[in-house]
Amino acid sequence: MKKYSIVRIGSEYVVQAGEARVLKVSSRREAAKLVTDAAELLQEEPAPAAEEGLSIGRDRPDVS
C-alpha cells in the first residue's frame, strides 16, 4: 500500500499517494476522511468475482 499524505496548497488540501497528487479538496477534514475510507477499502477482501478471475468488461458477441 502506498503512503498517503495531505498537503496544504493555498486554500486547498491535496491528497498525495507517494509523490503523485491524486485529489484536491477544500477542507482538511474532508481530505482526512477520504484517505481513511480509501485505506479501509484497500484492506477489505476482494470480491468473489475478482477471485474467480471473472471480468466486468464487455463480453464479445456470439457470431454464428
C-alpha positions as CSV (number, residue, x, y, z in Angstrom):
1,M,0.0,0.0,0.0
2,K,1.2,3.5,-0.8
3,K,2.0,6.1,1.7
4,Y,-0.7,8.8,1.7
5,S,-0.2,12.4,2.8
6,I,-2.3,15.6,2.9
7,V,-0.6,18.8,1.9
8,R,-2.0,22.3,2.1
9,I,-1.5,24.4,-1.1
10,G,-3.0,27.8,-0.8
11,S,-6.5,27.4,0.5
12,E,-6.9,23.8,-0.7
13,Y,-5.7,20.4,0.5
14,V,-4.1,17.9,-1.8
15,V,-4.0,14.2,-1.1
16,Q,-0.9,12.6,-2.3
17,A,-0.2,8.8,-2.9
18,G,3.5,8.5,-2.7
19,E,4.6,11.5,-4.7
20,A,1.6,11.7,-7.0
21,R,-1.1,14.2,-6.4
22,V,-4.4,12.4,-6.6
23,L,-7.1,14.5,-5.1
24,K,-7.8,18.1,-4.2
25,V,-10.5,19.2,-1.7
26,S,-11.4,22.3,0.2
27,S,-11.1,21.1,3.8
28,R,-8.6,19.1,5.7
29,R,-11.3,17.2,7.5
30,E,-12.8,16.0,4.1
31,A,-9.3,15.0,2.9
32,A,-8.6,13.0,6.1
33,K,-12.0,11.2,5.8
34,L,-11.4,10.3,2.2
35,V,-7.9,8.9,2.9
36,T,-9.3,6.9,5.8
37,D,-12.1,5.5,3.7
38,A,-9.8,4.6,0.9
39,A,-7.4,2.8,3.3
40,E,-10.2,0.8,4.7
41,L,-11.4,-0.3,1.3
42,L,-8.0,-1.4,0.2
43,Q,-7.7,-3.6,3.3
44,E,-11.0,-5.4,2.6
45,E,-11.0,-8.8,1.0
46,P,-11.5,-8.8,-2.8
47,A,-15.0,-9.5,-4.2
48,P,-15.7,-13.1,-5.2
49,A,-15.9,-12.2,-8.9
50,A,-12.3,-10.9,-8.7
51,E,-11.1,-14.1,-7.0
52,E,-12.5,-16.3,-9.7
53,G,-10.9,-14.2,-12.5
54,L,-14.2,-13.0,-13.9
55,S,-14.1,-9.8,-15.9
56,I,-16.6,-7.0,-15.6
57,G,-15.6,-5.8,-19.0
58,R,-17.7,-6.1,-22.1
59,D,-18.2,-9.6,-23.5
60,R,-17.7,-10.4,-27.2
61,P,-21.0,-11.0,-29.0
62,D,-21.6,-14.6,-30.2
63,V,-21.2,-14.8,-34.0
64,S,-22.9,-17.8,-35.6
